[in-house]
Amino acid sequence: MRWVSVLSALILAVTIGCGGGDGGSSGGSSGGCSTPGSTSQCSTGTICTNISGDGNQCRQLCTSQADCPANQNCNGIANTTLKSCQP
């Protein structure tokens, strides 16, 4: 039964470390960050983006509209050549 405790702790740590499951393929936010254009505070595949009215959020990187969910747009990030999926 000890392995169940270890596995549960590992799943909890991964969920918290990945922003609680908000990001990923849905193109959603995966937590707050401080510097738009930076990836250092974001999980793999996401980038810090300034969302008007919502502040800075880690958002899914994209190169075209096809990379984003239907309710989001692949828009540029200020002062960079990169784009992210944004509401």
N, CA, C and O atoms as a CHARMM CRD file, in Angstrom:
* protein
*
  348
    1    1 MET  N      0.80700  -1.20200   0.00000 PROA 1      0.00000
    2    1 MET  CA     0.00000   0.00000   0.00000 PROA 1      0.00000
    3    1 MET  C      0.85300   1.27000   0.00000 PROA 1      0.00000
    4    1 MET  O      0.35900   2.35000  -0.32300 PROA 1      0.00000
    5    2 ARG  N      2.12600   1.14300   0.35900 PROA 2      0.00000
    6    2 ARG  CA     2.99500   2.32300   0.37000 PROA 2      0.00000
    7    2 ARG  C      3.11200   2.92500  -1.02800 PROA 2      0.00000
    8    2 ARG  O      3.18900   4.14700  -1.16000 PROA 2      0.00000
    9    3 TRP  N      3.12700   2.10100  -2.06800 PROA 3      0.00000
   10    3 TRP  CA     3.25500   2.61100  -3.43100 PROA 3      0.00000
   11    3 TRP  C      2.06000   3.47600  -3.81400 PROA 3      0.00000
   12    3 TRP  O      2.20100   4.38800  -4.62800 PROA 3      0.00000
   13    4 VAL  N      0.88000   3.20600  -3.24000 PROA 4      0.00000
   14    4 VAL  CA    -0.30400   4.03400  -3.51300 PROA 4      0.00000
   15    4 VAL  C     -0.08600   5.43800  -2.97100 PROA 4      0.00000
   16    4 VAL  O     -0.44100   6.41700  -3.62800 PROA 4      0.00000
   17    5 SER  N      0.48800   5.54700  -1.79000 PROA 5      0.00000
   18    5 SER  CA     0.77600   6.85500  -1.19900 PROA 5      0.00000
   19    5 SER  C      1.80500   7.62000  -2.02300 PROA 5      0.00000
   20    5 SER  O      1.66300   8.82200  -2.24800 PROA 5      0.00000
   21    6 VAL  N      2.83600   6.91800  -2.46800 PROA 6      0.00000
   22    6 VAL  CA     3.87900   7.54300  -3.28000 PROA 6      0.00000
   23    6 VAL  C      3.29600   8.00400  -4.60900 PROA 6      0.00000
   24    6 VAL  O      3.56100   9.12300  -5.05100 PROA 6      0.00000
   25    7 LEU  N      2.50800   7.15200  -5.24400 PROA 7      0.00000
   26    7 LEU  CA     1.88900   7.49700  -6.52600 PROA 7      0.00000
   27    7 LEU  C      0.94000   8.68900  -6.37300 PROA 7      0.00000
   28    7 LEU  O      0.92700   9.57700  -7.22500 PROA 7      0.00000
   29    8 SER  N      0.15800   8.71800  -5.31500 PROA 8      0.00000
   30    8 SER  CA    -0.76000   9.83200  -5.07000 PROA 8      0.00000
   31    8 SER  C     -0.01000  11.13900  -4.87800 PROA 8      0.00000
   32    8 SER  O     -0.42200  12.17300  -5.40400 PROA 8      0.00000
   33    9 ALA  N      1.08000  11.10700  -4.13400 PROA 9      0.00000
   34    9 ALA  CA     1.89400  12.30500  -3.91300 PROA 9      0.00000
   35    9 ALA  C      2.51100  12.78500  -5.21900 PROA 9      0.00000
   36    9 ALA  O      2.57000  13.98800  -5.47300 PROA 9      0.00000
   37   10 LEU  N      2.96600  11.86200  -6.03900 PROA 10     0.00000
   38   10 LEU  CA     3.56100  12.21100  -7.32900 PROA 10     0.00000
   39   10 LEU  C      2.52500  12.86200  -8.24800 PROA 10     0.00000
   40   10 LEU  O      2.82000  13.86800  -8.89300 PROA 10     0.00000
   41   11 ILE  N      1.33500  12.30800  -8.31200 PROA 11     0.00000
   42   11 ILE  CA     0.26600  12.87800  -9.14700 PROA 11     0.00000
   43   11 ILE  C     -0.08800  14.27500  -8.66100 PROA 11     0.00000
   44   11 ILE  O     -0.27900  15.17700  -9.47600 PROA 11     0.00000
   45   12 LEU  N     -0.17900  14.46700  -7.37500 PROA 12     0.00000
   46   12 LEU  CA    -0.47800  15.78400  -6.81700 PROA 12     0.00000
   47   12 LEU  C      0.61300  16.78200  -7.16200 PROA 12     0.00000
   48   12 LEU  O      0.30800  17.91300  -7.53900 PROA 12     0.00000
   49   13 ALA  N      1.86500  16.39600  -7.04400 PROA 13     0.00000
   50   13 ALA  CA     2.98300  17.29000  -7.34500 PROA 13     0.00000
   51   13 ALA  C      2.99500  17.68000  -8.82000 PROA 13     0.00000
   52   13 ALA  O      3.24200  18.84000  -9.15100 PROA 13     0.00000
   53   14 VAL  N      2.73300  16.73000  -9.70100 PROA 14     0.00000
   54   14 VAL  CA     2.71100  17.01700 -11.13300 PROA 14     0.00000
   55   14 VAL  C      1.54600  17.95200 -11.46000 PROA 14     0.00000
   56   14 VAL  O      1.71200  18.88800 -12.24300 PROA 14     0.00000
   57   15 THR  N      0.38000  17.71600 -10.87800 PROA 15     0.00000
   58   15 THR  CA    -0.78300  18.56100 -11.13800 PROA 15     0.00000
   59   15 THR  C     -0.53400  19.99000 -10.68500 PROA 15     0.00000
   60   15 THR  O     -0.85600  20.92700 -11.41600 PROA 15     0.00000
   61   16 ILE  N      0.02600  20.18000  -9.51000 PROA 16     0.00000
   62   16 ILE  CA     0.31900  21.52000  -9.00400 PROA 16     0.00000
   63   16 ILE  C      1.40800  22.17300  -9.84300 PROA 16     0.00000
   64   16 ILE  O      1.30200  23.35200 -10.18200 PROA 16     0.00000
   65   17 GLY  N      2.43800  21.43500 -10.17800 PROA 17     0.00000
   66   17 GLY  CA     3.54800  21.97100 -10.96400 PROA 17     0.00000
   67   17 GLY  C      3.15700  22.35600 -12.37600 PROA 17     0.00000
   68   17 GLY  O      3.83200  23.17300 -13.00400 PROA 17     0.00000
   69   18 CYS  N      2.08000  21.78400 -12.88500 PROA 18     0.00000
   70   18 CYS  CA     1.62900  22.09900 -14.24600 PROA 18     0.00000
   71   18 CYS  C      0.49400  23.09600 -14.24300 PROA 18     0.00000
   72   18 CYS  O     -0.24500  23.17600 -15.22400 PROA 18     0.00000
   73   19 GLY  N      0.32700  23.84800 -13.19100 PROA 19     0.00000
   74   19 GLY  CA    -0.71200  24.87800 -13.15400 PROA 19     0.00000
   75   19 GLY  C     -2.10100  24.33000 -12.89100 PROA 19     0.00000
   76   19 GLY  O     -3.08600  24.96500 -13.26800 PROA 19     0.00000
   77   20 GLY  N     -2.21000  23.18400 -12.26500 PROA 20     0.00000
   78   20 GLY  CA    -3.50600  22.65900 -11.90500 PROA 20     0.00000
   79   20 GLY  C     -4.30500  22.10600 -13.07500 PROA 20     0.00000
   80   20 GLY  O     -5.50800  21.88200 -12.94000 PROA 20     0.00000
   81   21 GLY  N     -3.67200  21.88100 -14.21400 PROA 21     0.00000
   82   21 GLY  CA    -4.36900  21.29300 -15.33400 PROA 21     0.00000
   83   21 GLY  C     -5.11500  22.29300 -16.17800 PROA 21     0.00000
   84   21 GLY  O     -5.95300  21.88500 -16.98200 PROA 21     0.00000
   85   22 ASP  N     -4.86200  23.58400 -16.04400 PROA 22     0.00000
   86   22 ASP  CA    -5.56400  24.59900 -16.81100 PROA 22     0.00000
   87   22 ASP  C     -5.07200  24.71500 -18.24400 PROA 22     0.00000
   88   22 ASP  O     -5.81100  25.16700 -19.11800 PROA 22     0.00000
   89   23 GLY  N     -3.84200  24.31600 -18.49400 PROA 23     0.00000
   90   23 GLY  CA    -3.25200  24.52600 -19.81900 PROA 23     0.00000
   91   23 GLY  C     -3.37400  23.31200 -20.69700 PROA 23     0.00000
   92   23 GLY  O     -4.38600  22.61100 -20.67400 PROA 23     0.00000
   93   24 GLY  N     -2.33400  23.06300 -21.47600 PROA 24     0.00000
   94   24 GLY  CA    -2.31700  21.89700 -22.32000 PROA 24     0.00000
   95   24 GLY  C     -3.02500  22.10200 -23.63700 PROA 24     0.00000
   96   24 GLY  O     -3.03400  23.20800 -24.17700 PROA 24     0.00000
   97   25 SER  N     -3.62000  21.04500 -24.15800 PROA 25     0.00000
   98   25 SER  CA    -4.18900  21.08500 -25.49600 PROA 25     0.00000
   99   25 SER  C     -5.38800  21.99900 -25.61900 PROA 25     0.00000
  100   25 SER  O     -5.77500  22.34100 -26.73600 PROA 25     0.00000
  101   26 SER  N     -5.99300  22.41100 -24.51300 PROA 26     0.00000
  102   26 SER  CA    -7.12600  23.32500 -24.59900 PROA 26     0.00000
  103   26 SER  C     -6.67300  24.73300 -24.93500 PROA 26     0.00000
  104   26 SER  O     -7.50000  25.58900 -25.25200 PROA 26     0.00000
  105   27 GLY  N     -5.37500  24.98900 -24.87200 PROA 27     0.00000
  106   27 GLY  CA    -4.86100  26.31600 -25.19500 PROA 27     0.00000
  107   27 GLY  C     -5.06600  27.30900 -24.07700 PROA 27     0.00000
  108   27 GLY  O     -4.84400  28.50600 -24.25700 PROA 27     0.00000
  109   28 GLY  N     -5.48900  26.82500 -22.92400 PROA 28     0.00000
  110   28 GLY  CA    -5.80400  27.71400 -21.82700 PROA 28     0.00000
  111   28 GLY  C     -4.59600  28.17800 -21.05700 PROA 28     0.00000
  112   28 GLY  O     -3.45300  27.86700 -21.39500 PROA 28     0.00000
  113   29 SER  N     -4.87100  28.91600 -20.03100 PROA 29     0.00000
  114   29 SER  CA    -3.83800  29.45000 -19.16800 PROA 29     0.00000
  115   29 SER  C     -3.25400  28.34400 -18.31700 PROA 29     0.00000
  116   29 SER  O     -3.96900  27.43500 -17.89600 PROA 29     0.00000
  117   30 SER  N     -1.96000  28.41500 -18.06100 PROA 30     0.00000
  118   30 SER  CA    -1.35100  27.46000 -17.14500 PROA 30     0.00000
  119   30 SER  C     -0.66500  28.17900 -15.99700 PROA 30     0.00000
  120   30 SER  O      0.36300  27.71800 -15.50000 PROA 30     0.00000
  121   31 GLY  N     -1.22500  29.30100 -15.57500 PROA 31     0.00000
  122   31 GLY  CA    -0.72400  30.00500 -14.41400 PROA 31     0.00000
  123   31 GLY  C     -0.20900  31.38900 -14.72700 PROA 31     0.00000
  124   31 GLY  O     -0.08100  31.78600 -15.88500 PROA 31     0.00000
  125   32 GLY  N      0.08700  32.11800 -13.64900 PROA 32     0.00000
  126   32 GLY  CA     0.58400  33.47500 -13.77900 PROA 32     0.00000
  127   32 GLY  C      2.07500  33.50500 -14.05700 PROA 32     0.00000
  128   32 GLY  O      2.79100  32.53400 -13.81100 PROA 32     0.00000
  129   33 CYS  N      2.52700  34.63100 -14.57100 PROA 33     0.00000
  130   33 CYS  CA     3.93900  34.83000 -14.86800 PROA 33     0.00000
  131   33 CYS  C      4.21400  36.32700 -14.82500 PROA 33     0.00000
  132   33 CYS  O      3.27400  37.11900 -14.75400 PROA 33     0.00000
  133   34 SER  N      5.46600  36.72700 -14.86500 PROA 34     0.00000
  134   34 SER  CA     5.77400  38.14500 -14.68000 PROA 34     0.00000
  135   34 SER  C      6.27400  38.87400 -15.91600 PROA 34     0.00000
  136   34 SER  O      6.10800  40.09000 -16.00800 PROA 34     0.00000
  137   35 THR  N      6.88100  38.17400 -16.87300 PROA 35     0.00000
  138   35 THR  CA     7.49900  38.85600 -18.01600 PROA 35     0.00000
  139   35 THR  C      6.97000  38.32700 -19.34100 PROA 35     0.00000
  140   35 THR  O      7.34200  37.22700 -19.75100 PROA 35     0.00000
  141   36 PRO  N      6.09700  39.09300 -20.03200 PROA 36     0.00000
  142   36 PRO  CA     5.60800  38.64100 -21.33000 PROA 36     0.00000
  143   36 PRO  C      6.76000  38.32300 -22.28700 PROA 36     0.00000
  144   36 PRO  O      7.72500  39.07900 -22.38700 PROA 36     0.00000
  145   37 GLY  N      6.64100  37.19100 -22.98800 PROA 37     0.00000
  146   37 GLY  CA     7.68000  36.74400 -23.89800 PROA 37     0.00000
  147   37 GLY  C      8.63800  35.75500 -23.27000 PROA 37     0.00000
  148   37 GLY  O      9.42900  35.12700 -23.97400 PROA 37     0.00000
  149   38 SER  N      8.58000  35.60600 -21.94700 PROA 38     0.00000
  150   38 SER  CA     9.47200  34.68900 -21.24300 PROA 38     0.00000
  151   38 SER  C      8.82100  33.31300 -21.11000 PROA 38     0.00000
  152   38 SER  O      7.60000  33.20500 -20.99800 PROA 38     0.00000
  153   39 THR  N      9.63500  32.27600 -21.12300 PROA 39     0.00000
  154   39 THR  CA     9.13400  30.91800 -20.89600 PROA 39     0.00000
  155   39 THR  C      9.61000  30.35600 -19.55700 PROA 39     0.00000
  156   39 THR  O      9.22500  29.24700 -19.18700 PROA 39     0.00000
  157   40 SER  N     10.43500  31.09800 -18.82900 PROA 40     0.00000
  158   40 SER  CA    11.05500  30.56900 -17.61400 PROA 40     0.00000
  159   40 SER  C     10.06700  30.24400 -16.50500 PROA 40     0.00000
  160   40 SER  O     10.34800  29.36600 -15.68900 PROA 40     0.00000
  161   41 GLN  N      8.93100  30.90800 -16.44100 PROA 41     0.00000
  162   41 GLN  CA     7.94300  30.64200 -15.38900 PROA 41     0.00000
  163   41 GLN  C      6.77400  29.81100 -15.90400 PROA 41     0.00000
  164   41 GLN  O      5.80000  29.59000 -15.18400 PROA 41     0.00000
  165   42 CYS  N      6.86800  29.35300 -17.14600 PROA 42     0.00000
  166   42 CYS  CA     5.76500  28.62500 -17.77500 PROA 42     0.00000
  167   42 CYS  C      6.15800  27.18200 -18.06100 PROA 42     0.00000
  168   42 CYS  O      7.33900  26.85900 -18.19000 PROA 42     0.00000
  169   43 SER  N      5.15700  26.32600 -18.15700 PROA 43     0.00000
  170   43 SER  CA     5.42300  24.92800 -18.48300 PROA 43     0.00000
  171   43 SER  C      5.79800  24.79300 -19.95700 PROA 43     0.00000
  172   43 SER  O      5.57500  25.71400 -20.74300 PROA 43     0.00000
  173   44 THR  N      6.35700  23.67100 -20.32300 PROA 44     0.00000
  174   44 THR  CA     6.79400  23.41000 -21.69300 PROA 44     0.00000
  175   44 THR  C      5.64500  23.63900 -22.67400 PROA 44     0.00000
  176   44 THR  O      4.52600  23.17200 -22.46200 PROA 44     0.00000
  177   45 GLY  N      5.94400  24.36300 -23.74700 PROA 45     0.00000
  178   45 GLY  CA     4.94900  24.61600 -24.78600 PROA 45     0.00000
  179   45 GLY  C      4.09700  25.84300 -24.54400 PROA 45     0.00000
  180   45 GLY  O      3.20300  26.15100 -25.33100 PROA 45     0.00000
  181   46 THR  N      4.37600  26.55800 -23.43600 PROA 46     0.00000
  182   46 THR  CA     3.62900  27.77900 -23.14300 PROA 46     0.00000
  183   46 THR  C      4.59000  28.94300 -22.96100 PROA 46     0.00000
  184   46 THR  O      5.78400  28.75200 -22.73300 PROA 46     0.00000
  185   47 ILE  N      4.04900  30.15100 -23.06600 PROA 47     0.00000
  186   47 ILE  CA     4.85500  31.36700 -22.96800 PROA 47     0.00000
  187   47 ILE  C      4.05900  32.43200 -22.22800 PROA 47     0.00000
  188   47 ILE  O      2.83300  32.47900 -22.32900 PROA 47     0.00000
  189   48 CYS  N      4.74700  33.28100 -21.48900 PROA 48     0.00000
  190   48 CYS  CA     4.10300  34.35400 -20.74100 PROA 48     0.00000
  191   48 CYS  C      3.52900  35.37900 -21.72700 PROA 48     0.00000
  192   48 CYS  O      4.24300  35.90800 -22.57900 PROA 48     0.00000
  193   49 THR  N      2.24100  35.64400 -21.59600 PROA 49     0.00000
  194   49 THR  CA     1.51500  36.52400 -22.50200 PROA 49     0.00000
  195   49 THR  C      0.68900  37.51000 -21.69400 PROA 49     0.00000
  196   49 THR  O      0.06500  37.12700 -20.70400 PROA 49     0.00000
  197   50 ASN  N      0.67500  38.78200 -22.10300 PROA 50     0.00000
  198   50 ASN  CA    -0.17000  39.76800 -21.43500 PROA 50     0.00000
  199   50 ASN  C     -1.56000  39.70000 -22.05400 PROA 50     0.00000
  200   50 ASN  O     -1.74100  39.99200 -23.23600 PROA 50     0.00000
  201   51 ILE  N     -2.53200  39.31300 -21.24500 PROA 51     0.00000
  202   51 ILE  CA    -3.92100  39.21300 -21.68900 PROA 51     0.00000
  203   51 ILE  C     -4.66800  40.43900 -21.17700 PROA 51     0.00000
  204   51 ILE  O     -4.78200  40.64800 -19.96900 PROA 51     0.00000
  205   52 SER  N     -5.17100  41.24000 -22.09800 PROA 52     0.00000
  206   52 SER  CA    -5.86800  42.47200 -21.74300 PROA 52     0.00000
  207   52 SER  C     -6.96800  42.19900 -20.72100 PROA 52     0.00000
  208   52 SER  O     -7.85300  41.37700 -20.95700 PROA 52     0.00000
  209   53 GLY  N     -6.90700  42.88700 -19.59400 PROA 53     0.00000
  210   53 GLY  CA    -7.89700  42.74200 -18.53900 PROA 53     0.00000
  211   53 GLY  C     -7.62500  41.60100 -17.57100 PROA 53     0.00000
  212   53 GLY  O     -8.21200  41.56000 -16.49000 PROA 53     0.00000
  213   54 ASP  N     -6.74300  40.66900 -17.93800 PROA 54     0.00000
  214   54 ASP  CA    -6.46700  39.51200 -17.08300 PROA 54     0.00000
  215   54 ASP  C     -5.01600  39.42400 -16.63800 PROA 54     0.00000
  216   54 ASP  O     -4.66100  38.49800 -15.90900 PROA 54     0.00000
  217   55 GLY  N     -4.16500  40.35700 -17.05300 PROA 55     0.00000
  218   55 GLY  CA    -2.76400  40.34400 -16.66100 PROA 55     0.00000
  219   55 GLY  C     -1.95500  39.32000 -17.43100 PROA 55     0.00000
  220   55 GLY  O     -2.37300  38.84600 -18.48700 PROA 55     0.00000
  221   56 ASN  N     -0.80500  38.98700 -16.89900 PROA 56     0.00000
  222   56 ASN  CA     0.10300  38.04400 -17.55800 PROA 56     0.00000
  223   56 ASN  C     -0.29200  36.61100 -17.22800 PROA 56     0.00000
  224   56 ASN  O     -0.56600  36.27300 -16.07700 PROA 56     0.00000
  225   57 GLN  N     -0.31700  35.77600 -18.26500 PROA 57     0.00000
  226   57 GLN  CA    -0.64900  34.36100 -18.11500 PROA 57     0.00000
  227   57 GLN  C      0.24500  33.53500 -19.02700 PROA 57     0.00000
  228   57 GLN  O      0.65800  34.00500 -20.08700 PROA 57     0.00000
  229   58 CYS  N      0.54400  32.31000 -18.62200 PROA 58     0.00000
  230   58 CYS  CA     1.23500  31.37400 -19.49300 PROA 58     0.00000
  231   58 CYS  C      0.20200  30.82800 -20.46800 PROA 58     0.00000
  232   58 CYS  O     -0.81200  30.26500 -20.05700 PROA 58     0.00000
  233   59 ARG  N      0.46400  30.99600 -21.76900 PROA 59     0.00000
  234   59 ARG  CA    -0.47100  30.57900 -22.80600 PROA 59     0.00000
  235   59 ARG  C      0.23600  29.65600 -23.79400 PROA 59     0.00000
  236   59 ARG  O      1.45500  29.73000 -23.94900 PROA 59     0.00000
  237   60 GLN  N     -0.51400  28.79700 -24.45400 PROA 60     0.00000
  238   60 GLN  CA     0.02800  27.85100 -25.42600 PROA 60     0.00000
  239   60 GLN  C      0.67500  28.58800 -26.59400 PROA 60     0.00000
  240   60 GLN  O      0.07500  29.49100 -27.17700 PROA 60     0.00000
  241   61 LEU  N      1.90900  28.19700 -26.93200 PROA 61     0.00000
  242   61 LEU  CA     2.58300  28.74000 -28.11500 PROA 61     0.00000
  243   61 LEU  C      1.85800  28.27800 -29.36900 PROA 61     0.00000
  244   61 LEU  O      1.29500  27.18300 -29.39600 PROA 61     0.00000
  245   62 CYS  N      1.86900  29.11000 -30.41100 PROA 62     0.00000
  246   62 CYS  CA     1.25300  28.73400 -31.67800 PROA 62     0.00000
  247   62 CYS  C      2.01800  29.39100 -32.82100 PROA 62     0.00000
  248   62 CYS  O      2.73700  30.37100 -32.62800 PROA 62     0.00000
  249   63 THR  N      1.84800  28.83000 -34.01000 PROA 63     0.00000
  250   63 THR  CA     2.41300  29.44300 -35.21200 PROA 63     0.00000
  251   63 THR  C      1.31500  29.80300 -36.20000 PROA 63     0.00000
  252   63 THR  O      1.51300  30.63500 -37.08500 PROA 63     0.00000
  253   64 SER  N      0.13900  29.16400 -36.04400 PROA 64     0.00000
  254   64 SER  CA    -0.99700  29.45900 -36.91400 PROA 64     0.00000
  255   64 SER  C     -2.29100  29.25700 -36.12900 PROA 64     0.00000
  256   64 SER  O     -2.29100  28.67400 -35.04500 PROA 64     0.00000
  257   65 GLN  N     -3.37400  29.74100 -36.68700 PROA 65     0.00000
  258   65 GLN  CA    -4.68500  29.62600 -36.05300 PROA 65     0.00000
  259   65 GLN  C     -5.06200  28.17500 -35.79500 PROA 65     0.00000
  260   65 GLN  O     -5.76000  27.88000 -34.82500 PROA 65     0.00000
  261   66 ALA  N     -4.61100  27.26900 -36.65000 PROA 66     0.00000
  262   66 ALA  CA    -4.93100  25.84200 -36.50700 PROA 66     0.00000
  263   66 ALA  C     -4.37700  25.24000 -35.21300 PROA 66     0.00000
  264   66 ALA  O     -4.84000  24.18500 -34.78000 PROA 66     0.00000
  265   67 ASP  N     -3.39900  25.89400 -34.59600 PROA 67     0.00000
  266   67 ASP  CA    -2.80800  25.40000 -33.34700 PROA 67     0.00000
  267   67 ASP  C     -3.66200  25.70000 -32.12800 PROA 67     0.00000
  268   67 ASP  O     -3.41200  25.15900 -31.05100 PROA 67     0.00000
  269   68 CYS  N     -4.67100  26.55700 -32.28100 PROA 68     0.00000
  270   68 CYS  CA    -5.47700  27.03300 -31.15100 PROA 68     0.00000
  271   68 CYS  C     -6.90500  26.48900 -31.18500 PROA 68     0.00000
  272   68 CYS  O     -7.41700  26.14000 -32.24800 PROA 68     0.00000
  273   69 PRO  N     -7.54600  26.41800 -30.00700 PROA 69     0.00000
  274   69 PRO  CA    -8.95200  26.02800 -29.95200 PROA 69     0.00000
  275   69 PRO  C     -9.81800  27.05300 -30.70700 PROA 69     0.00000
  276   69 PRO  O     -9.39000  28.18200 -30.94700 PROA 69     0.00000
  277   70 ALA  N    -11.02000  26.64600 -31.07100 PROA 70     0.00000
  278   70 ALA  CA   -11.92600  27.48300 -31.85700 PROA 70     0.00000
  279   70 ALA  C    -12.24000  28.82500 -31.18500 PROA 70     0.00000
  280   70 ALA  O    -12.49900  29.80900 -31.87700 PROA 70     0.00000
  281   71 ASN  N    -12.22100  28.87700 -29.85800 PROA 71     0.00000
  282   71 ASN  CA   -12.58300  30.11000 -29.15200 PROA 71     0.00000
  283   71 ASN  C    -11.38400  31.01700 -28.86800 PROA 71     0.00000
  284   71 ASN  O    -11.51000  31.98700 -28.12000 PROA 71     0.00000
  285   72 GLN  N    -10.22200  30.71200 -29.45800 PROA 72     0.00000
  286   72 GLN  CA    -9.01900  31.51200 -29.23400 PROA 72     0.00000
  287   72 GLN  C     -8.33800  31.82600 -30.55300 PROA 72     0.00000
  288   72 GLN  O     -8.54700  31.14500 -31.55700 PROA 72     0.00000
  289   73 ASN  N     -7.51500  32.87700 -30.53400 PROA 73     0.00000
  290   73 ASN  CA    -6.79000  33.30800 -31.72600 PROA 73     0.00000
  291   73 ASN  C     -5.29100  33.21800 -31.50000 PROA 73     0.00000
  292   73 ASN  O     -4.81100  33.43600 -30.38800 PROA 73     0.00000
  293   74 CYS  N     -4.55100  32.89700 -32.55500 PROA 74     0.00000
  294   74 CYS  CA    -3.09200  32.85300 -32.50600 PROA 74     0.00000
  295   74 CYS  C     -2.58800  34.26900 -32.76100 PROA 74     0.00000
  296   74 CYS  O     -2.45000  34.69000 -33.91000 PROA 74     0.00000
  297   75 ASN  N     -2.31600  34.99500 -31.68900 PROA 75     0.00000
  298   75 ASN  CA    -1.91600  36.39800 -31.77400 PROA 75     0.00000
  299   75 ASN  C     -0.48300  36.59900 -31.30400 PROA 75     0.00000
  300   75 ASN  O      0.03400  35.82000 -30.50200 PROA 75     0.00000
  301   76 GLY  N      0.15000  37.64500 -31.80800 PROA 76     0.00000
  302   76 GLY  CA     1.51100  37.98400 -31.42700 PROA 76     0.00000
  303   76 GLY  C      1.62200  38.43300 -29.98100 PROA 76     0.00000
  304   76 GLY  O      0.65700  38.90300 -29.37800 PROA 76     0.00000
  305   77 ILE  N      2.81600  38.27800 -29.44500 PROA 77     0.00000
  306   77 ILE  CA     3.13400  38.71300 -28.08900 PROA 77     0.00000
  307   77 ILE  C      3.99300  39.96300 -28.22100 PROA 77     0.00000
  308   77 ILE  O      4.99900  39.95200 -28.93000 PROA 77     0.00000
  309   78 ALA  N      3.60800  41.03100 -27.55200 PROA 78     0.00000
  310   78 ALA  CA     4.30300  42.32400 -27.64300 PROA 78     0.00000
  311   78 ALA  C      5.80700  42.17600 -27.45400 PROA 78     0.00000
  312   78 ALA  O      6.26500  41.43700 -26.58300 PROA 78     0.00000
  313   79 ASN  N      6.56700  42.88400 -28.27900 PROA 79     0.00000
  314   79 ASN  CA     8.02100  42.93900 -28.21500 PROA 79     0.00000
  315   79 ASN  C      8.72000  41.60300 -28.49300 PROA 79     0.00000
  316   79 ASN  O      9.86900  41.40400 -28.09900 PROA 79     0.00000
  317   80 THR  N      8.01500  40.68800 -29.17500 PROA 80     0.00000
  318   80 THR  CA     8.61600  39.41100 -29.56800 PROA 80     0.00000
  319   80 THR  C      8.17400  39.08800 -30.99300 PROA 80     0.00000
  320   80 THR  O      7.34800  39.79300 -31.57300 PROA 80     0.00000
  321   81 THR  N      8.72400  38.02800 -31.54000 PROA 81     0.00000
  322   81 THR  CA     8.28000  37.52600 -32.83700 PROA 81     0.00000
  323   81 THR  C      7.44100  36.26400 -32.65000 PROA 81     0.00000
  324   81 THR  O      7.14800  35.56500 -33.61900 PROA 81     0.00000
  325   82 LEU  N      7.05500  35.97300 -31.41500 PROA 82     0.00000
  326   82 LEU  CA     6.32000  34.75300 -31.07900 PROA 82     0.00000
  327   82 LEU  C      4.82300  35.02700 -30.96200 PROA 82     0.00000
  328   82 LEU  O      4.38800  36.17100 -30.82500 PROA 82     0.00000
  329   83 LYS  N      4.04300  33.93500 -31.01900 PROA 83     0.00000
  330   83 LYS  CA     2.58800  34.03100 -30.91100 PROA 83     0.00000
  331   83 LYS  C      2.09100  33.02500 -29.89000 PROA 83     0.00000
  332   83 LYS  O      2.73700  32.01100 -29.62500 PROA 83     0.00000
  333   84 SER  N      0.91600  33.32700 -29.31300 PROA 84     0.00000
  334   84 SER  CA     0.28200  32.39900 -28.38200 PROA 84     0.00000
  335   84 SER  C     -1.22400  32.41000 -28.61100 PROA 84     0.00000
  336   84 SER  O     -1.77800  33.35000 -29.18100 PROA 84     0.00000
  337   85 CYS  N     -1.87500  31.33400 -28.14800 PROA 85     0.00000
  338   85 CYS  CA    -3.33200  31.23100 -28.24600 PROA 85     0.00000
  339   85 CYS  C     -3.93300  32.14100 -27.17300 PROA 85     0.00000
  340   85 CYS  O     -3.64600  32.00500 -25.98400 PROA 85     0.00000
  341   86 GLN  N     -4.76900  33.06500 -27.62400 PROA 86     0.00000
  342   86 GLN  CA    -5.32500  34.05800 -26.71400 PROA 86     0.00000
  343   86 GLN  C     -6.83700  34.16800 -26.89100 PROA 86     0.00000
  344   86 GLN  O     -7.35900  33.98600 -27.99100 PROA 86     0.00000
  345   87 PRO  N     -7.53600  34.47000 -25.78500 PROA 87     0.00000
  346   87 PRO  CA    -8.99000  34.62500 -25.87000 PROA 87     0.00000
  347   87 PRO  C     -9.37700  35.84900 -26.69700 PROA 87     0.00000
  348   87 PRO  O    -10.56300  36.12800 -26.86900 PROA 87     0.00000
